[in-house]
Amino acid sequence: VQLQAYGGGLVQTGGSLRLSCVASGRTVSNYNVGWFRQAPGKEREFVAAIRRSGERTYYADTVKGRFAISRDNAKNTVYLQMSSLKPEDTAVYHCAAAMSYSDYSRSGEYTYWGQGTLVTVSS
C-alpha cells in the first residue's frame, strides 16, 4: 500500500486543520493506521492511531482532547482532525500503516509510511 498525507499548512495558535492520509495500491481497510510527527531537531513521536474497522482509537497524551482520528474506508482515507493547535504541534506529520501491531505507539510496528505534510502553528 502507498500512503500520501495531505492538508498541512500554516495556522495560528488555536486554529484547526484536517490532515488526510490517502491510500493507493491496496485498500486501507486492511490496515491499522497511525499518525506520527517529527519536529525539527526532535525524534519522531506518536500522535494517534486507529484500528482497521475504526472501533478503537488511541492518542498521545499531548493531543488527547484536541485531535481526532477517523477513517473512511470507502474513500481509502484516514483523517486527523486537529483543533486548538499550539506552536508545539509544529512538525512534519506522517501517516503509517500496519497489518497488525502489539504497540500502536511504536513507529517500528508500522510497515508502510507516506511522505509527510508540514504543519506550522504560529504564535
C-alpha positions, 0 to 999 in steps of 0.5 A: 500500500502507498500512503500520501498525507495531505492538508498541512499548512500554516495556522495560528495558535488555536486554529484547526486543520484536517490532515488526510492520509490517502491510500493507493495500491491496496485498500486501507481497510486492511490496515491499522493506521497511525499518525506520527510527527517529527519536529525539527531537531526532535525524534519522531513521536506518536500522535494517534492511531486507529484500528482497521474497522475504526472501533478503537482509537488511541492518542498521545497524551499531548493531543488527547482532547484536541485531535481526532482520528477517523477513517473512511474506508470507502474513500481509502482515507484516514483523517486527523482532525486537529483543533486548538493547535499550539506552536508545539504541534509544529512538525512534519506529520506522517501517516503509517500503516500496519497489518497488525501491531502489539504497540500502536505507539511504536513507529517500528510496528508500522510497515508502510509510511507516506511522505509527510505534510508540514504543519506550522502553528504560529504564535 
